[in-house]
Amino acid sequence: MDFAWTAEHEAFRTKVRDFLAAHLPQDWPGASGNFDAGGYYTTDFARDFCPKLAAAGLLVPHWPKEYGGQGADAWHHWILNEEMFEAGEPRSYQYMSVNWAGPALIKFGTEAQKAEHLPRIAEGKLFYCQGFSEPNAGSDLASLRTSAKLENGRYRINGQKIWTSAASFADYCIVLARTGEGRKAITVLILPMDRPGIQVNVIKGFQGARAFHEVFFDEVEAGPEDILGEVGTGWDVVQAVMHNERVGAPRYTLTIRGLEEAVALLQAQGRFSDSAVRTRAARARVACEAARLQAYQIIDGRVKGLPPTAATSTTRYSMVMADKMVADFLGDYLGDELIRNVSPAMSAAYRRTGSTGVASGTAEVQLNLIARNMLGLPKE
Ligand SMILES: Cc1cc2nc3c(=O)[nH]c(=O)nc-3n(C[C@H](O)[C@H](O)[C@H](O)COP(=O)(O)OP(=O)(O)OC[C@H]3O[C@@H](n4cnc5c(N)ncnc54)[C@H](O)[C@@H]3O)c2cc1C
């Protein structure tokens, strides 16, 4: 990778920053519940903010022109992600719509599905949720039991999902269901959340007001028109989604913001001259920059049209470690300030660390993937 930002990329970043400065309210950090993407304030805000972002050409610049984008390269998408995430993700969970739901539809959708979904995503109007995990199928997703049984040309869906982010306000759920026996007989369906038989419960947790839900499917009817890709090819869709999701949110930007505010606080308190403190802060910052550079390598591959590799897992793992080093630093030196919530960015960085090593596949699962796909070690 021969890396330098072009004038076009720098101008794009400036445009995004100017837009954020003009549209984020003064009290955004506190009002958004320290950047809680699923909080009521943030989701309402996003429903107003995303159409404005779209109108300014800043929602899906990386999509092809025929689907409402500008055909810009993956760097534009990443710059946008970096700036949005650092600002506390004012798109709320619409970041999933533009990062992976839309691209999955572009890759696997029928013309009718594309016509139904893509224009509305590109206008900033749709939230999706991801119905993959189940109570007994997280890391081992292939053991999922939600079934879609074919009867007289229609499917009947029964089962339960869990940890589903955004489900109580999403417009559609991208559901993984079993359409046959065997680990591979899995199919992806896109179902509107108001389809009869779908019930959602919020699971309260410190990750945010509506970060987690249970979603129940009770005799939910679906047709072939609801299937994304072919029947039984769900893993192809999952692989594509996971690649975009694992290196999708540049978590290090908000983490660095939290770390910088921590350093400023420690300096103000006269505690930053301690060499042990400085060393810990420096190491944490270096870990964030390493995660950033690894992410840039992935984006470089996307720009060049290269197929995904195990580098997705090494990058995700680096993000996990960077988040953890910053959170440990915050906890060790600024625990009282975290409890008193003196800095929304610090609190958000700390809170989100709890999920980096679990969401999108746990850190241990990433290590397994690295062992198998990069180092060629046996599965056992
Ligand atoms: C913030 C957040 C948002 C989420 N959002 C969604 C969502 O929108 N949709 C969705 O479908 N899911 C979502 N999830 C769920 C997430 O995908 C799962 O929690 C994750 O895949 C792990 O599954 P599990 O919780 O069942 O844990 P388990 O798979 O039961 O794992 C428990 C522990 O065992 C370890 N472990 C398991 N298998 C292995 C192995 N083979 N080798 C080594 N260690 C192993 C794990 O690393 C972990 O430490 C979300 C999770 C979080 C934290």
The ligand as an SDF file (V2000), in Angstrom:
LIG
                    3D

 53 58  0  0  0  0  0  0  0  0999 V2000
  -23.1940   -4.9080   21.2110 C   0  0  0  0  0  0  0  0  0  0  0  0
  -23.6290   -6.1820   20.5490 C   0  0  0  0  0  0  0  0  0  0  0  0
  -24.4950   -6.1140   19.4840 C   0  0  0  0  0  0  0  0  0  0  0  0
  -24.9430   -7.2810   18.8810 C   0  0  0  0  0  0  0  0  0  0  0  0
  -25.8370   -7.1810   17.8610 N   0  0  0  0  0  0  0  0  0  0  0  0
  -26.2780   -8.2820   17.2520 C   0  0  0  0  0  0  0  0  0  0  0  0
  -27.2180   -8.1830   16.1930 C   0  0  0  0  0  0  0  0  0  0  0  0
  -27.6600   -7.0790   15.8310 O   0  0  0  0  0  0  0  0  0  0  0  0
  -27.6440   -9.3120   15.5990 N   0  0  0  0  0  0  0  0  0  0  0  0
  -27.1900  -10.5370   15.9760 C   0  0  0  0  0  0  0  0  0  0  0  0
  -27.5910  -11.5200   15.3620 O   0  0  0  0  0  0  0  0  0  0  0  0
  -26.3180  -10.6850   17.0070 N   0  0  0  0  0  0  0  0  0  0  0  0
  -25.8540   -9.5790   17.6530 C   0  0  0  0  0  0  0  0  0  0  0  0
  -24.9690   -9.6880   18.6850 N   0  0  0  0  0  0  0  0  0  0  0  0
  -24.6230  -11.0190   19.1880 C   0  0  0  0  0  0  0  0  0  0  0  0
  -23.2120  -11.4530   18.8580 C   0  0  0  0  0  0  0  0  0  0  0  0
  -23.0740  -11.7180   17.4840 O   0  0  0  0  0  0  0  0  0  0  0  0
  -22.9330  -12.6900   19.7060 C   0  0  0  0  0  0  0  0  0  0  0  0
  -22.9720  -12.2890   21.0750 O   0  0  0  0  0  0  0  0  0  0  0  0
  -21.6040  -13.3140   19.4020 C   0  0  0  0  0  0  0  0  0  0  0  0
  -21.6130  -13.9060   18.1320 O   0  0  0  0  0  0  0  0  0  0  0  0
  -21.2110  -14.3760   20.4470 C   0  0  0  0  0  0  0  0  0  0  0  0
  -22.2300  -15.3050   20.6260 O   0  0  0  0  0  0  0  0  0  0  0  0
  -22.7750  -15.6820   22.0780 P   0  0  0  0  0  0  0  0  0  0  0  0
  -23.1350  -14.4170   22.7750 O   0  0  0  0  0  0  0  0  0  0  0  0
  -23.8130  -16.7160   21.9060 O   0  0  0  0  0  0  0  0  0  0  0  0
  -21.5340  -16.2790   22.8620 O   0  0  0  0  0  0  0  0  0  0  0  0
  -20.9170  -17.7330   22.7100 P   0  0  0  0  0  0  0  0  0  0  0  0
  -20.7780  -18.0690   21.2630 O   0  0  0  0  0  0  0  0  0  0  0  0
  -21.7170  -18.6620   23.5460 O   0  0  0  0  0  0  0  0  0  0  0  0
  -19.4940  -17.5390   23.3230 O   0  0  0  0  0  0  0  0  0  0  0  0
  -19.2570  -17.5300   24.7380 C   0  0  0  0  0  0  0  0  0  0  0  0
  -17.7570  -17.4920   24.9610 C   0  0  0  0  0  0  0  0  0  0  0  0
  -17.1630  -18.6890   24.4230 O   0  0  0  0  0  0  0  0  0  0  0  0
  -16.1580  -18.3710   23.4970 C   0  0  0  0  0  0  0  0  0  0  0  0
  -16.1680  -19.3180   22.3830 N   0  0  0  0  0  0  0  0  0  0  0  0
  -17.2550  -19.7990   21.7460 C   0  0  0  0  0  0  0  0  0  0  0  0
  -16.8830  -20.6290   20.7440 N   0  0  0  0  0  0  0  0  0  0  0  0
  -15.5340  -20.6590   20.7650 C   0  0  0  0  0  0  0  0  0  0  0  0
  -14.5580  -21.3420   19.9830 C   0  0  0  0  0  0  0  0  0  0  0  0
  -14.9110  -22.1350   18.9720 N   0  0  0  0  0  0  0  0  0  0  0  0
  -13.2660  -21.1270   20.2770 N   0  0  0  0  0  0  0  0  0  0  0  0
  -12.8850  -20.3150   21.3070 C   0  0  0  0  0  0  0  0  0  0  0  0
  -13.7730  -19.6530   22.0780 N   0  0  0  0  0  0  0  0  0  0  0  0
  -15.0690  -19.8240   21.8080 C   0  0  0  0  0  0  0  0  0  0  0  0
  -16.5140  -16.9840   22.9780 C   0  0  0  0  0  0  0  0  0  0  0  0
  -15.3810  -16.3140   22.4800 O   0  0  0  0  0  0  0  0  0  0  0  0
  -17.0850  -16.3310   24.2290 C   0  0  0  0  0  0  0  0  0  0  0  0
  -16.0460  -15.8440   25.0360 O   0  0  0  0  0  0  0  0  0  0  0  0
  -24.5010   -8.5500   19.3340 C   0  0  0  0  0  0  0  0  0  0  0  0
  -23.6090   -8.6080   20.4150 C   0  0  0  0  0  0  0  0  0  0  0  0
  -23.1720   -7.4510   21.0170 C   0  0  0  0  0  0  0  0  0  0  0  0
  -22.2460   -7.5470   22.1810 C   0  0  0  0  0  0  0  0  0  0  0  0
  1  2  1  0
  2  3  1  0
  2 52  2  0
  3  4  2  0
  4  5  1  0
  4 50  1  0
  5  6  2  0
  6  7  1  0
  6 13  1  0
  7  8  2  0
  7  9  1  0
  9 10  1  0
 10 11  2  0
 10 12  1  0
 12 13  2  0
 13 14  1  0
 14 15  1  0
 14 50  1  0
 15 16  1  0
 16 17  1  0
 16 18  1  0
 18 19  1  0
 18 20  1  0
 20 21  1  0
 20 22  1  0
 22 23  1  0
 23 24  1  0
 24 25  2  0
 24 26  1  0
 24 27  1  0
 27 28  1  0
 28 29  2  0
 28 30  1  0
 28 31  1  0
 31 32  1  0
 32 33  1  0
 33 34  1  0
 33 48  1  0
 34 35  1  0
 35 36  1  0
 35 46  1  0
 36 37  1  0
 36 45  1  0
 37 38  2  0
 38 39  1  0
 39 40  1  0
 39 45  2  0
 40 41  1  0
 40 42  2  0
 42 43  1  0
 43 44  2  0
 44 45  1  0
 46 47  1  0
 46 48  1  0
 48 49  1  0
 50 51  2  0
 51 52  1  0
 52 53  1  0
M  END
$$$$
